[in-house]
Amino acid sequence: MTTIEQARGDLAAATQSGDLSDDKARAERAAAARRHKRQVLNFIIRVVSLALALGLWELAAHNVDPVLFTSPSKVAVAGYHMILSGELWTYLWPSLVVLAIGFALAVIFGIAIGLLLARFWVLDVALNVYITFLYSIPSVALVPLIVLWAGFEMTAKVIILFLFAFFPMVINTYQGVKSVDPKLLEVGRAFRCSEGQLWLNIVLPAALPFIVTGLRLALGRGLIGMVTADLYTAISGIGYLIVRTASTYQMDKMFVPIVTLGLLGVFLSWLLRLVEVWVAPWTRTGNRD
């Protein structure tokens, strides 16, 4: 090969490499444009959906006795006054404390017990039936017994919320570990990975999506448990605010804590989604909004 031919070959290779880089850049820009367009479309759909829902709610409220129902405009006004007076925060704060403590305990013990049941078959055989038995019992049925044992203070509320949020964490963690491909474990053992390395590098990463799903389910059930505890104890908390305003037929003020609970659930679910993207970034592709 002459020097001229070699130079022509290098030039052709460089040109081809440049074309590939340009094609890749164009593809990335097109993908980014599609994602941006989809995000704008999603935002528009959500805004239109919210406007329609509020409009239908407002329309329905004018055709129902105000003693039994209210409109979103009146709820907004009542919420504004309750926020300014501090009344909403006074009742919301104790419930948030209960939610934080009970949910944290449910996550810690749920993940730990789920991992132990999945790792040690003796524990799985011995305790699995009890987990299924307790999960099959409606948690609300145990609330009067818990109140009888623990009283009406925060301890009872934490226990109630813990029971509501505990079982989704255990079951999802257990299923996540059990769903790990055995071939991956065989490959890890073939490369002489220790038990700790298998768990840190194979088992836990594969089970993370299940655990995050368990967090979302536990959060929803935890909010239900939080309000249920307030309703049964009827001393403090946002559930007590709902009962008090309903008993005096203040419909606009009663809907304020209800809407607040919904917004709280949306916000906490969004936070959990951010946590999922952080701890399991490989799930982001399928969950982009």
C-alpha positions in Angstrom: 0.0 0.0 0.0 1.4 3.4 -1.0 1.4 6.4 1.2 -1.3 8.1 -0.8 -3.6 5.0 -0.5 -3.0 4.9 3.2 -3.8 8.6 3.6 -7.0 8.1 1.6 -8.0 5.2 3.9 -7.4 7.3 7.0 -9.4 10.1 5.6 -12.3 7.8 4.7 -12.2 6.3 8.2 -12.2 9.8 9.8 -15.1 10.9 7.6 -17.1 7.8 8.5 -16.4 8.3 12.2 -17.5 11.9 11.9 -20.7 10.9 10.1 -21.5 8.4 12.9 -20.9 11.1 15.6 -23.2 13.5 13.7 -25.9 10.8 13.4 -25.6 10.1 17.1 -25.9 13.8 18.0 -28.9 14.1 15.8 -30.6 11.1 17.3 -29.9 12.4 20.8 -31.4 15.8 19.9 -34.4 14.2 18.4 -35.0 12.0 21.5 -34.6 15.1 23.7 -37.1 17.0 21.6 -39.6 14.0 21.8 -39.2 13.9 25.6 -39.8 17.6 25.9 -42.8 17.4 23.7 -44.2 14.6 25.7 -43.6 16.5 29.0 -45.4 19.5 27.7 -48.3 17.3 26.4 -48.5 15.6 29.8 -48.6 18.9 31.6 -51.4 20.2 29.3 -53.5 17.0 29.8 -53.1 17.3 33.6 -54.1 20.9 33.7 -57.2 20.3 31.5 -58.1 17.3 33.6 -57.8 19.3 36.8 -59.9 22.1 35.4 -62.6 19.7 34.3 -62.7 18.0 37.6 -62.9 21.3 39.5 -65.6 22.5 37.1 -67.7 19.4 37.6 -67.2 19.6 41.3 -68.3 23.3 41.4 -71.3 22.5 39.2 -72.4 19.5 41.3 -72.1 21.6 44.5 -74.7 24.1 43.3 -77.2 21.3 42.9 -76.7 19.7 46.3 -77.8 20.9 49.7 -74.8 23.0 51.2 -75.3 21.2 54.5 -74.2 18.0 52.9 -71.7 19.2 50.2 -69.6 22.2 49.2 -67.8 23.7 46.3 -64.1 23.8 45.6 -64.2 27.6 45.8 -65.6 27.5 49.3 -63.0 24.9 50.3 -60.2 27.1 49.0 -61.5 30.1 51.0 -61.8 28.0 54.1 -58.4 26.5 53.6 -56.9 30.0 53.2 -58.4 31.1 56.5 -57.4 27.9 58.3 -53.8 28.2 57.1 -53.6 31.9 58.2 -55.0 31.1 61.6 -52.7 28.1 62.1 -55.7 25.8 62.7 -54.8 23.4 59.9 -51.1 23.1 60.9 -52.1 22.6 64.6 -54.0 19.4 63.7 -51.7 18.3 60.8 -48.4 18.4 62.7 -49.3 15.6 65.2 -50.4 13.4 62.4 -47.2 14.0 60.4 -45.1 13.0 63.5 -47.1 9.8 63.8 -46.7 9.2 60.0 -42.9 9.7 60.1 -42.3 7.5 63.1 -44.7 4.7 62.1 -43.6 4.7 58.4 -39.9 4.7 59.3 -40.4 1.7 61.7 -42.5 -0.2 59.1 -39.8 0.4 56.4 -36.9 -0.7 58.6 -38.5 -3.8 60.1 -40.4 -4.7 56.9 -37.2 -4.7 54.8 -35.2 -6.5 57.4 -37.8 -9.2 58.0 -38.4 -9.6 54.3 -34.7 -10.1 53.7 -34.4 -12.6 56.5 -37.4 -14.7 55.3 -36.0 -14.7 51.8 -32.5 -15.6 52.9 -33.1 -18.3 55.6 -35.5 -21.0 54.5 -36.1 -22.1 58.1 -37.5 -18.7 59.0 -39.5 -18.7 55.8 -41.1 -22.0 56.6 -41.7 -21.1 60.2 -43.0 -17.5 59.9 -44.5 -17.2 56.4 -47.9 -18.6 57.6 -48.0 -16.0 60.4 -47.3 -13.2 58.0 -50.0 -14.4 55.7 -52.4 -14.8 58.6 -51.9 -11.3 60.0 -52.0 -9.7 56.6 -55.3 -11.4 55.8 -56.9 -9.8 58.9 -58.2 -6.3 58.1 -55.9 -3.9 60.1 -59.0 -1.9 61.1 -60.3 -4.9 63.1 -57.2 -4.7 65.3 -57.5 -1.0 66.0 -59.9 -1.3 69.0 -57.7 -3.9 70.6 -54.6 -1.7 70.1 -56.4 1.3 71.6 -57.4 -0.8 74.6 -53.8 -1.9 75.1 -51.9 1.2 74.3 -54.4 4.0 75.2 -55.3 7.1 73.2 -51.9 8.7 73.0 -49.3 8.7 70.2 -48.1 5.2 71.0 -51.4 3.7 69.9 -51.4 5.7 66.7 -47.8 4.7 65.8 -48.7 1.0 66.3 -51.8 1.3 64.1 -49.9 3.1 61.3 -47.1 0.5 61.6 -49.5 -2.4 61.1 -51.0 -0.7 58.0 -47.6 -0.1 56.4 -45.6 -3.1 57.6 -47.0 -5.9 55.5 -46.5 -4.3 52.0 -42.8 -3.8 52.9 -42.3 -7.4 54.0 -44.1 -9.0 51.1 -42.6 -6.9 48.4 -39.1 -7.2 49.8 -39.5 -11.0 50.1 -40.8 -11.3 46.5 -38.0 -9.0 45.2 -35.3 -11.3 46.6 -37.1 -14.4 45.5 -37.4 -13.1 41.9 -33.6 -12.8 41.5 -32.5 -14.9 38.5 -30.7 -18.0 39.9 -28.3 -17.9 37.0 -26.9 -14.5 38.2 -26.3 -16.1 41.6 -24.5 -19.0 40.0 -22.3 -16.7 38.0 -21.5 -14.8 41.1 -20.5 -17.9 43.0 -18.5 -19.1 40.0 -16.4 -15.9 40.4 -16.0 -16.8 44.1 -18.1 -13.9 45.4 -18.7 -14.0 49.1 -22.2 -14.0 50.5 -22.0 -10.3 51.3 -20.8 -9.5 47.8 -23.7 -11.5 46.3 -26.2 -9.5 48.3 -24.6 -6.1 47.7 -23.9 -6.6 44.0 -26.7 -8.9 42.7 -29.6 -9.5 45.1 -30.3 -6.1 46.5 -30.0 -4.2 43.1 -32.4 -6.7 41.6 -34.8 -6.4 44.5 -34.7 -2.6 44.6 -37.7 -2.0 42.2 -39.8 -4.3 44.4 -38.8 -2.6 47.6 -39.6 0.9 46.1 -43.0 -0.4 45.0 -43.4 -1.6 48.6 -42.6 1.8 49.8 -45.3 3.4 47.6 -47.9 0.8 48.8 -46.8 1.2 52.4 -47.1 5.0 52.1 -50.7 4.8 50.9 -51.7 2.4 53.6 -49.8 4.4 56.1 -51.9 7.5 55.3 -55.0 5.4 55.7 -53.7 4.1 59.1 -52.8 7.6 60.2 -56.4 8.9 59.6 -57.9 5.7 61.1 -55.9 6.1 64.2 -57.1 9.7 64.5 -60.7 8.7 64.0 -60.6 6.0 66.7 -58.7 8.0 69.3 -60.5 11.3 68.5 -58.2 13.5 70.5 -55.8 15.1 68.1 -54.6 14.9 64.5 -56.1 15.7 61.1 -58.6 12.8 61.4 -60.0 14.4 64.5 -60.3 17.7 62.6 -62.4 15.9 60.0 -64.7 14.4 62.7 -65.1 17.7 64.5 -65.9 19.8 61.4 -68.3 17.1 60.1 -70.2 16.9 63.4 -70.8 20.6 63.2 -71.8 20.5 59.5 -68.9 22.8 58.4 -68.6 21.1 55.0 -66.1 23.6 53.6 -63.7 23.2 56.6 -64.2 19.4 56.6 -63.0 19.2 53.0 -59.8 21.1 53.7 -58.1 18.3 55.6 -59.4 15.8 53.1 -57.9 17.7 50.2 -54.7 18.2 52.3 -54.3 14.4 52.7 -54.7 13.9 49.0 -52.1 16.6 48.2 -49.8 15.1 50.9 -50.1 11.7 49.3 -49.2 13.1 45.8 -46.2 15.0 47.2 -44.8 12.0 49.1 -45.3 9.7 46.1 -43.3 12.2 44.0 -40.6 12.1 46.6 -40.5 8.4 46.5 -40.3 8.5 42.7 -37.2 10.7 43.1 -35.7 8.2 45.6 -36.4 5.4 43.1 -34.6 7.2 40.3 -31.6 7.8 42.7 -31.3 4.3 44.1 -32.4 2.4 40.9 -31.6 4.7 37.9 -32.2 1.8 35.5 -35.9 2.0 36.1 -36.0 5.6 34.9 -36.3 4.8 31.2 -39.6 3.0 31.6 -41.1 5.5 34.1 -40.5 8.8 32.3 -43.4 11.2 32.4 
